[in-house]
Amino acid sequence: MDTLSGKVAVITGAASGIGRACAIALARRGTSVVVADIDGQGAGSTATEITASGGAATAAWLRTPTSFPTIGGLLSAVLYAVPKQASSAPGADPRTRGTTLMRKIDLPELDQAAFTAKYGPWAIIAGASEGTGACYAEQLAAMGINLVLVSRRKEALDALGLRLQDQYGIEYRSLTADLTEAGAGGRLVEATADLDIGLYISNAGADGAGNSFFGAPVERSLRLLTMNAANVLEASHGFGNRFLARGKGGIVIMSSGAGLGGQPWLVMYSATKAFELNFVESLWAELDGQNVDIVGIAAPIMDTPTLRRATEGLGMDYSMAYDPADVCALALANLGKEPLVLVPDGPDEAKIPQLQADRKSRLVALAEWGKAYTAAAGA
Ligand SMILES: NC(=O)c1ccc[n+]([C@@H]2O[C@H](COP(=O)([O-])OP(=O)(O)OC[C@H]3O[C@@H](n4cnc5c(N)ncnc54)[C@H](OP(=O)(O)O)[C@@H]3O)[C@@H](O)[C@H]2O)c1
């Protein structure tokens, strides 16, 4: 079977059943696999499973000839897989992992030893069982950081935790919580009082696409508000005070480009994501000089299981989505540097780098004014 290592294999009908099993078996033997199927979501999840365990896989959604030529989709997936195999060393480095067809980010370097010393030995990820949360878990585990994994599904957390424990020799604890419930943020702080946590990541926070604010019960909006505002606030307050007392630590808040302005049919999502961006900016300035860092990410569209579920049947072109592993790596690399990372996406994406620079200049100016005002008031 060694002759299969380093080769590219295209497997059609690989979203489930025998095709899926073949794809996984070949990937285990070092083959770079193109997981092709008319079930794009299934192909994506097979490819994600393979890449999560260190293999190289590319999903190819065999769409109908009217939306995209099937053969063209397959060819582009193969072309993407071929250059990947040369650099695809199995492991957690998102720059070398095989991935599904997605937009990529040129990532800055991260000093892993310095990162671990400042933000280890334990990290807590709220919303860790899949998608970006699992990417954060993988990247932190690869640096040797122990993990508290939080979500609603204990089996999914334990499956991930056990794999990371096996693969990287880390310790993990799984915590079941519904973050849309009042008080859940504070309970995360209490439930980890015995652990030396140096990093809190607020990840869970998505909302289904196309919600009408007036058409849905107000309780639905209130639950999203609780998850994305009240519980983020509670956990940041609790963990932030712990970090200040121990003299070091960090907070990462996953916001969204939807928080950069209003977005119809995602009213509460957009509003709560704007809360997160402003919350992070203000805290970044207040934490200055105390060796405790915070960064907020205005994340772009990313190919996660939540996105796939939310857009099922809408004919979305997932090749326009970013690789969630890249976005997580970008966030971790910017902790202790930038207040916000705005990832270029959306109708005005060319303006995003300037917007990030403008927001930072405004924040720095306000922080200077705040310091001068406080000094004058104290004098
Ligand atoms: N995907 C995108 O295109 C996109 C774009 C911009 C911003 N973002 C932001 O990036 C973050 C992650 O997005 P995502 O697409 O990975 O999906 P997500 O649904 O926000 O996060 C998935 C993770 O959160 C957990 N989770 C979801 N609801 C929860 C709840 N009520 N209580 C506890 N855990 C919960 C899920 O596990 P369980 O199911 O086990 O609970 C899973 O581990 C979110 O903050 C989102 O707003 C995403």
The ligand as an SDF file (V2000), in Angstrom:
LIG
                    3D

 48 52  0  0  0  0  0  0  0  0999 V2000
  -19.0760   30.3040    9.7390 N   0  0  0  0  0  0  0  0  0  0  0  0
  -19.1150   31.5360    9.2780 C   0  0  0  0  0  0  0  0  0  0  0  0
  -19.2740   31.7530    8.0750 O   0  0  0  0  0  0  0  0  0  0  0  0
  -18.9190   32.7000   10.2090 C   0  0  0  0  0  0  0  0  0  0  0  0
  -18.8220   33.9790    9.6630 C   0  0  0  0  0  0  0  0  0  0  0  0
  -18.5650   35.0520   10.4900 C   0  0  0  0  0  0  0  0  0  0  0  0
  -18.4480   34.8610   11.8420 C   0  0  0  0  0  0  0  0  0  0  0  0
  -18.5680   33.6040   12.3590 N   0  0  0  0  0  0  0  0  0  0  0  0
  -18.4500   33.4530   13.8040 C   0  0  0  0  0  0  0  0  0  0  0  0
  -17.5110   32.4300   14.1210 O   0  0  0  0  0  0  0  0  0  0  0  0
  -17.9390   31.7360   15.2820 C   0  0  0  0  0  0  0  0  0  0  0  0
  -18.0070   30.2440   14.9940 C   0  0  0  0  0  0  0  0  0  0  0  0
  -18.8740   30.0180   13.9400 O   0  0  0  0  0  0  0  0  0  0  0  0
  -19.2080   28.5560   13.4070 P   0  0  0  0  0  0  0  0  0  0  0  0
  -19.6300   28.6980   12.0030 O   0  0  0  0  0  0  0  0  0  0  0  0
  -18.1200   27.6080   13.7320 O   0  0  0  0  0  0  0  0  0  0  0  0
  -20.5140   28.1310   14.1840 O   0  0  0  0  0  0  0  0  0  0  0  0
  -21.0880   28.2350   15.6890 P   0  0  0  0  0  0  0  0  0  0  0  0
  -22.3970   27.5380   15.6520 O   0  0  0  0  0  0  0  0  0  0  0  0
  -21.0850   29.6410   16.1800 O   0  0  0  0  0  0  0  0  0  0  0  0
  -20.0550   27.4330   16.5360 O   0  0  0  0  0  0  0  0  0  0  0  0
  -20.0450   26.0480   16.5570 C   0  0  0  0  0  0  0  0  0  0  0  0
  -19.6260   25.5790   17.9200 C   0  0  0  0  0  0  0  0  0  0  0  0
  -20.3750   26.2350   18.9220 O   0  0  0  0  0  0  0  0  0  0  0  0
  -21.1310   25.2920   19.6800 C   0  0  0  0  0  0  0  0  0  0  0  0
  -22.3990   25.9070   20.0180 N   0  0  0  0  0  0  0  0  0  0  0  0
  -23.3280   26.4130   19.1770 C   0  0  0  0  0  0  0  0  0  0  0  0
  -24.3690   26.8740   19.8660 N   0  0  0  0  0  0  0  0  0  0  0  0
  -24.1020   26.6660   21.1760 C   0  0  0  0  0  0  0  0  0  0  0  0
  -24.7980   26.9110   22.3820 C   0  0  0  0  0  0  0  0  0  0  0  0
  -26.0200   27.4710   22.3880 N   0  0  0  0  0  0  0  0  0  0  0  0
  -24.2240   26.5790   23.5600 N   0  0  0  0  0  0  0  0  0  0  0  0
  -23.0040   25.9890   23.5620 C   0  0  0  0  0  0  0  0  0  0  0  0
  -22.3040   25.7330   22.4680 N   0  0  0  0  0  0  0  0  0  0  0  0
  -22.8400   26.0590   21.2720 C   0  0  0  0  0  0  0  0  0  0  0  0
  -21.2530   24.0830   18.7700 C   0  0  0  0  0  0  0  0  0  0  0  0
  -21.3070   22.8560   19.4940 O   0  0  0  0  0  0  0  0  0  0  0  0
  -22.6280   22.0740   19.9360 P   0  0  0  0  0  0  0  0  0  0  0  0
  -23.4750   21.9490   18.7280 O   0  0  0  0  0  0  0  0  0  0  0  0
  -22.0660   20.7880   20.4430 O   0  0  0  0  0  0  0  0  0  0  0  0
  -23.2520   22.9000   21.0240 O   0  0  0  0  0  0  0  0  0  0  0  0
  -19.9260   24.1170   18.0460 C   0  0  0  0  0  0  0  0  0  0  0  0
  -18.9060   23.5430   18.8310 O   0  0  0  0  0  0  0  0  0  0  0  0
  -19.2910   32.3290   15.6930 C   0  0  0  0  0  0  0  0  0  0  0  0
  -19.1090   33.2770   16.7050 O   0  0  0  0  0  0  0  0  0  0  0  0
  -19.7670   33.0190   14.4260 C   0  0  0  0  0  0  0  0  0  0  0  0
  -20.5850   34.1220   14.6980 O   0  0  0  0  0  0  0  0  0  0  0  0
  -18.8150   32.5160   11.5750 C   0  0  0  0  0  0  0  0  0  0  0  0
  1  2  1  0
  2  3  2  0
  2  4  1  0
  4  5  1  0
  4 48  2  0
  5  6  2  0
  6  7  1  0
  7  8  2  0
  8  9  1  0
  8 48  1  0
  9 10  1  0
  9 46  1  0
 10 11  1  0
 11 12  1  0
 11 44  1  0
 12 13  1  0
 13 14  1  0
 14 15  2  0
 14 16  1  0
 14 17  1  0
 17 18  1  0
 18 19  2  0
 18 20  1  0
 18 21  1  0
 21 22  1  0
 22 23  1  0
 23 24  1  0
 23 42  1  0
 24 25  1  0
 25 26  1  0
 25 36  1  0
 26 27  1  0
 26 35  1  0
 27 28  2  0
 28 29  1  0
 29 30  1  0
 29 35  2  0
 30 31  1  0
 30 32  2  0
 32 33  1  0
 33 34  2  0
 34 35  1  0
 36 37  1  0
 36 42  1  0
 37 38  1  0
 38 39  2  0
 38 40  1  0
 38 41  1  0
 42 43  1  0
 44 45  1  0
 44 46  1  0
 46 47  1  0
M  CHG  2   8   1  16  -1
M  END
$$$$
